Amino acid sequence: MLYKLKYPNLKKLYYEKKKILENEDIDQRKKIQIWKFNHQWKLCYENLKFYKNYKEKNKLPDLVSDLSEIKNFPIIDKNYILENYEFILNDYKRSKFTLTGGTSGNVIKFPTSYINEEQNFVNKTICKNWINSNRKERTLYIWGHSHKFGNNFLKKFFYIFINKFKDFDQNRFRLSAYDMSHKNLENMYQALQSNNFDIIFSYASTFEILSKYLLFKNYKNSKKIKLIFTSEHLSEECIQNLIKIFPESKIIGEYGMAETGIIAYSPDIYEDYRVIWSDFIIQNIDDKILITEIANKHFPLINYCPDDQIILNDKTKNKNSIFFISNIKGKERPFIDLKFDDSTSQKISLIIFDHLFKNIES
């Protein structure tokens, strides 16, 4: 309901993108990607000082005729962005900014806008279609709560209210992923006992600990639940534990990041991640992923390396455009035991520090 009001063109955009993504002709896909890249690239260097400087400094071409040429563009990473951040500030004086996670190093503000949110919501809808998911499904949502930090009471209250409304609108029950204490694990266990969930959505690191706790409780669920984890590597031990606990369920990977939104989805953990190739050109140098955004975005990223490692098979390795990623070795978010005294300790996710650091200037 909320999203229909916010994105009135959602249905039209969804069906247009769905039709493009159904194109199975690899040569046609690459032609579409080249056209979209040239269109995006021209807009970037003609309108943004950041990319105008990037082009002139590195003597880059006005257009490319083959996707392989994009690999010759210098890699843009977080360090490069920080070194040239004055250009971004100059280009986006009146823009909103989103903060990246701190798990891969520096927390950086990226310009964002309504168009980014709309594109990402369309992509979420596309990916839900790939896994036969719908808005009626009940979700156990174990996630971080950035709104808990900061000193602005009104801002925190606003985010709490918005999140509660989103949870109601999207039919999900939210619990904190920060706290992996016995008490909160018991809350998760009780929620599973008393609710008929269709989806469990959380970080891979959360599934690692929760699965062990559920085995300890001898919990077993024979319903076909979708277990969706984000942008991290799920260990083989955890996969086997989840199969024991949820034998009829699918284990699904979602790959994305704050600066890009969703990039790829794995309909099943044992199959490849399916790339949203209409929006992203995925390439690699060695095991490092390179991302080029070709959808309309406020601040498109060109040849961007986010420090994630991808696992490619022989068929996909060193291709000029990767449409399927075998696996992703994302950022690890471990847990630590905080000891308050000799008898009291609490298991805390390091995700909490990502969000704490976001509230510290510079």
C-alpha positions in Angstrom: 0.0 0.0 0.0 2.7 2.5 1.1 4.9 1.6 -1.9 2.1 1.9 -4.4 1.6 5.5 -3.2 5.3 6.3 -3.2 6.0 4.6 -6.6 2.9 5.1 -8.8 4.8 3.8 -11.9 5.9 0.6 -10.2 3.8 -1.8 -12.2 4.8 -0.3 -15.6 8.5 -0.3 -14.6 8.3 -3.9 -13.3 6.8 -5.3 -16.5 9.2 -3.4 -18.7 12.2 -4.7 -16.8 10.8 -8.2 -16.5 10.4 -8.4 -20.3 14.1 -7.2 -20.8 15.5 -9.7 -18.3 13.6 -12.6 -20.0 15.8 -12.1 -23.1 18.0 -15.3 -23.3 20.1 -14.2 -26.3 23.5 -13.5 -24.9 24.6 -11.3 -27.8 21.4 -9.2 -27.5 22.0 -8.8 -23.8 25.5 -7.5 -24.4 24.3 -5.1 -27.1 21.7 -3.7 -24.7 24.4 -3.4 -22.0 26.8 -1.5 -24.4 24.0 0.9 -25.4 23.0 1.5 -21.8 26.6 2.0 -20.7 27.4 4.5 -23.4 24.2 6.5 -22.6 25.0 6.5 -18.9 28.7 7.2 -19.4 28.0 10.2 -21.6 25.6 11.6 -18.9 28.3 11.1 -16.3 31.2 12.9 -17.9 29.1 15.7 -19.3 27.2 16.5 -16.1 29.3 15.4 -13.1 32.7 16.9 -12.2 33.7 13.6 -10.5 33.5 11.7 -13.8 34.7 14.6 -16.0 37.9 14.6 -13.9 38.1 10.8 -14.0 37.7 10.8 -17.8 40.2 13.6 -18.5 42.8 12.4 -16.0 42.8 8.9 -17.5 42.2 9.9 -21.1 39.1 7.7 -21.4 37.0 7.4 -24.6 33.7 9.0 -25.2 32.1 5.7 -26.1 32.9 2.0 -26.0 32.2 -0.5 -28.7 32.8 -3.6 -26.6 32.2 -4.5 -23.0 35.9 -5.6 -22.6 36.9 -1.9 -22.9 35.2 -1.1 -19.6 37.9 -3.2 -17.9 40.5 -0.8 -19.1 38.9 2.0 -17.1 40.7 2.6 -13.8 39.0 0.9 -10.9 37.0 3.1 -8.6 37.0 2.0 -5.0 36.3 3.7 -1.7 39.8 5.1 -1.5 39.5 6.7 -4.9 36.1 8.2 -4.0 37.5 9.6 -0.7 40.5 11.2 -2.6 38.1 12.9 -5.0 35.2 13.5 -2.6 35.2 17.3 -3.2 33.9 16.7 -6.7 31.0 14.7 -5.4 30.2 17.4 -2.8 30.3 20.0 -5.5 28.0 17.9 -7.8 25.5 17.0 -5.1 25.1 20.0 -2.9 21.4 19.5 -2.3 21.2 15.7 -2.5 20.3 13.1 0.1 23.1 10.8 1.1 23.1 7.1 2.1 25.8 5.6 4.3 27.7 2.4 3.3 28.3 -0.3 5.8 31.7 -0.2 7.6 32.5 -3.9 7.2 34.7 -3.3 4.1 36.6 -0.4 5.6 35.6 3.3 5.4 32.0 4.3 5.9 31.2 6.6 2.9 28.3 8.9 2.1 26.9 8.2 -1.4 24.5 10.5 -3.1 21.0 9.0 -3.4 17.5 10.0 -4.5 14.0 8.9 -5.2 15.1 7.3 -8.5 17.6 5.0 -6.6 14.8 3.9 -4.2 12.3 3.3 -7.0 14.8 1.3 -9.1 15.8 -0.8 -6.1 12.2 -1.5 -5.2 11.5 -2.7 -8.8 14.5 -5.0 -8.5 13.3 -6.4 -5.2 10.0 -7.1 -6.8 11.7 -8.8 -9.8 13.8 -11.0 -7.4 10.8 -12.0 -5.4 9.2 -13.1 -8.6 12.3 -15.3 -9.3 11.8 -17.1 -5.9 8.0 -17.2 -6.3 7.5 -14.9 -3.3 4.6 -12.5 -2.7 3.6 -9.7 -0.4 1.2 -11.9 1.6 3.9 -14.2 2.9 4.6 -13.8 6.6 8.3 -12.9 7.3 10.5 -13.3 10.4 12.8 -10.3 9.8 16.0 -10.5 11.9 17.8 -7.3 11.1 19.8 -4.3 12.4 18.2 -1.2 13.8 20.2 1.9 12.7 17.5 4.2 14.1 18.4 3.2 17.7 21.6 5.3 17.5 22.2 9.0 17.5 21.1 11.8 19.8 18.1 13.2 17.9 15.0 11.9 19.7 12.5 13.1 17.1 14.5 11.5 14.3 14.8 8.2 16.2 11.1 8.2 17.0 10.3 8.9 13.3 12.4 6.0 12.1 10.8 3.7 14.7 7.4 4.7 13.5 8.3 4.3 9.8 9.8 0.8 10.5 6.7 -0.3 12.4 4.5 0.9 9.5 6.8 -0.9 7.0 6.7 -4.1 9.0 2.9 -4.0 9.1 2.7 -3.2 5.4 5.1 -6.0 4.5 3.6 -8.5 6.9 6.8 -9.1 8.8 7.8 -9.6 12.5 11.0 -7.8 13.4 13.7 -8.9 15.9 17.2 -7.4 16.4 20.1 -9.1 14.7 22.6 -7.3 17.0 21.8 -9.3 20.1 22.6 -13.0 19.9 22.3 -13.6 23.7 20.4 -16.6 25.0 17.4 -14.3 25.7 17.1 -13.0 22.2 17.8 -16.4 20.6 14.9 -17.7 22.8 12.7 -14.9 21.4 13.5 -16.1 17.9 12.7 -19.7 18.9 9.4 -18.7 20.5 8.5 -16.6 17.4 9.1 -19.6 15.2 7.0 -21.8 17.6 4.1 -19.5 17.7 4.0 -18.0 14.1 3.5 -19.6 10.7 6.3 -17.9 8.8 6.8 -18.3 5.1 10.2 -16.4 5.1 13.1 -15.9 7.5 15.3 -13.0 6.4 18.6 -12.1 8.0 22.4 -11.9 7.8 24.3 -15.1 7.2 26.1 -14.6 10.5 22.7 -14.6 12.2 21.8 -17.9 10.6 25.1 -19.4 11.7 24.2 -18.9 15.4 20.5 -19.3 15.2 20.8 -22.7 13.4 23.0 -24.0 16.3 20.5 -22.8 18.9 17.5 -24.4 17.1 19.4 -27.7 16.9 20.1 -27.4 20.6 16.3 -27.0 21.1 15.6 -30.0 18.9 13.5 -27.7 16.7 12.3 -28.9 13.3 10.0 -27.3 10.8 8.7 -29.3 7.9 7.0 -26.3 6.1 8.5 -24.9 2.9 10.1 -21.8 4.3 12.4 -19.5 2.3 15.6 -18.8 4.2 17.0 -15.6 2.7 20.5 -14.5 3.8 22.3 -11.4 2.6 25.7 -10.7 1.0 27.8 -13.0 3.2 29.3 -16.4 2.9 27.2 -19.2 4.5 29.4 -22.0 5.8 28.8 -25.6 4.8 28.2 -26.4 8.4 25.4 -23.8 8.6 23.9 -25.0 5.3 23.7 -28.6 6.6 22.3 -27.4 10.0 19.5 -25.5 8.2 18.7 -28.5 6.0 18.3 -30.6 9.2 16.0 -27.9 10.8 14.1 -26.9 7.7 14.3 -30.0 5.4 11.7 -28.8 2.9 13.0 -25.2 2.7 15.0 -23.3 0.1 18.2 -21.5 1.2 18.4 -18.3 -0.9 21.2 -15.7 -1.2 20.6 -12.0 -1.8 23.6 -9.9 -3.0 23.5 -6.2 -2.8 25.0 -3.2 -0.9 23.9 0.2 0.3 25.6 2.1 -2.6 23.9 0.0 -5.3 20.9 -1.8 -3.9 20.2 -5.4 -4.9 22.5 -6.8 -7.7 21.8 -10.5 -7.8 19.7 -13.2 -6.3 20.2 -16.9 -5.9 16.9 -18.8 -6.4 18.6 -21.7 -4.5 21.9 -21.8 -2.6 23.1 -24.7 -4.9 22.5 -22.7 -8.1 24.2 -19.6 -9.4 23.3 -16.0 -8.3 21.2 -14.5 -11.1 22.5 -11.0 -12.0 20.1 -8.1 -12.8 22.0 -7.6 -16.0 19.7 -4.8 -17.3 21.0 -2.6 -14.4 24.5 -3.9 -13.8 27.5 -5.0 -15.8 29.4 -7.5 -13.6 33.1 -8.2 -14.5 36.0 -9.5 -12.5 39.8 -9.0 -12.1 41.2 -12.1 -10.5 38.6 -12.9 -7.8 37.5 -9.3 -7.3 34.1 -8.2 -8.5 33.8 -5.1 -10.6 30.3 -3.4 -10.8 29.2 -0.9 -13.4 25.7 0.6 -13.1 23.8 1.1 -16.3 20.3 1.9 -14.9 19.2 5.5 -14.3 20.8 6.3 -11.0 21.6 9.6 -9.1 25.3 8.7 -8.8 26.1 5.8 -11.1 29.2 3.7 -10.3 31.6 2.9 -13.1 34.1 0.0 -12.7 33.5 0.0 -9.0 35.3 -2.5 -6.7 33.5 -2.9 -3.3 36.1 -5.4 -2.0 33.8 -8.4 -2.2 35.1 -11.6 -3.6 33.1 -13.7 -6.0 33.6 -17.3 -6.8 33.4 -18.1 -10.5 33.4 -21.4 -12.4 35.4 -22.0 -15.6 32.4 -21.0 -17.7 32.0 -17.6 -16.2 35.5 -16.6 -15.2 37.0 -13.6 -17.1 33.9 -13.0 -19.2 33.3 -9.4 -20.3 29.8 -9.6 -18.8 28.9 -12.1 -16.0 25.2 -13.1 -15.9 25.6 -15.8 -13.2 27.9 -15.7 -10.1 28.7 -19.1 -8.8 29.0 -17.9 -5.2 29.9 -14.9 -3.2 32.4 -14.6 -0.4 31.1 -11.5 1.2 32.0 -9.5 4.3 32.1 -11.5 7.5 30.2 -10.1 10.4 31.4 -12.1 13.4 30.0 -12.0 17.0 32.0 -11.1 20.1 31.3 -12.0 23.7 31.1 -8.9 25.9 31.9 -9.8 29.5 30.4 -7.5 32.1 31.7 -9.5 35.1 32.9 -13.0 35.9 29.4 -14.5 35.5 27.7 -12.2 33.0 28.4 -11.9 29.3 26.5 -11.2 26.1 27.0 -12.2 22.5 26.9 -9.1 20.3 27.1 -8.9 16.5 29.8 -6.6 15.1 27.1 -5.2 12.8 26.3 -2.9 15.7 29.6 -1.2 15.3 28.9 -0.5 11.6 25.9 1.6 12.7 27.7 3.2 15.7 30.5 4.4 13.5 28.0 5.9 11.0 27.1 8.3 13.7 30.6 9.6 14.2 31.7 12.4 11.9 34.6 11.7 9.5 
